[in-house]
Amino acid sequence: MTTSDFLVFYACVLLVILACRCIPLLALKGRELSPRVSDALGLIPPAAFAALVANDLFDPSKAFSWEPLVAAVAVLLVARRTGSLIWCALTGMGSYALLTLVL
């Protein structure tokens, strides 16, 4: 691939990305979304985070390991008690590190 081919390809990809991100913003500017749409859009970040966590907890390419599951249970308990993201992150990292060091 020559440099000019690469630049043309890069420009096309850049235009598509900008169009996909900017056109919806410009089309919805000044409009109020319905409560159902707002609620649905509010579920996207937790769903994405849950997918990332589930991918690490239940990785089929690795042998079954119960340490991440125990750490996840500890994080769930802290999340229910405190509701704080920082305490959940610290609990998860600490409990996982402790479990891997002990075993």
N, C-alpha and C positions, 0 to 999 in steps of 0.2 A: 504494500500500500504506500503510495507516494504521499508526500507532505500535503500536496494540494487536495488529494482524495480524502485524506484524514481531516483537513480543515473543513471541507464541504460536509462530510459526515458529521463532524462535531457541531457545525453550525445548524444542521438540520435537527439533530438531537436536542440542542439547546433551545431551538424555537419550539419544538414539541413540548418540552418540559415547561418552558415559560407559558405556553398557551394553556397547558393543563392546570397550571397553578394560578395564573392571573385572570383568565376569562371567568372562572366561577366567582372570584373575588369581585371583579368589576360588575358582573351581572347581579350579584346579590347586595351590592353596596347600597346602603340606605334602606333596605327592606328588612322587615322583622320576620324571622322564621317562626313557624308554628311551634307550639310546645312539644309536639311529638317529634318533630325533626330535631329540635334542640336537645331533647332528651336522648334521641338516638345518636346524635353526634357526640354527646357527652360520654357515651359508653365506649367510644373508640379507644382512648388511651388505656383504660383498664383492660380492655380485651387484648390489645397489643401486648401489654405487659404480661398478662396471664399466658399468652401464647409463648412468649419468650421463656418464662419460668417453666411452663409445662415441657417445653422442648429440652430444657436442661435436666429436669427431674426424671423424665421418662425417655431417655435417649436409647433407642433400640440397638445402636451400634456398640454400646458399652455393656458390659456384664451388669447384672442387677446389683445395685449398691443401695443400701438402706440409709446411709449417712445423709444424702440430700433430703430424703423423705422425713427423717427425724428433725433436721434443721428447718424444713418447711412447716412442720407441726409447731415447732417452737416459735417461728415467725407468726403463724396464725394466732397463737395464744397472745403474743405481744400485740399484734394488730387489733385483736378484739378488746384488749385491756386498755391500750393507750391511743390507738388510732394515729400514731405518729410514724411517718415514713422513715425518718432517720433512725428511730429505735428499732423498727423492723429490719432495716438494712444492717444495722450493727449486730442485732441478735442473729440474723441469718449468717453473716460472715463469721461471727464469733463461735456460734454453735457448730457450724460446718468445720471450721479450723480445729476446734477442740475435738470433735469426733474423729477427724482424720489423724490428728496427732495421737489420740488415745489408742486407736485401732491400727 
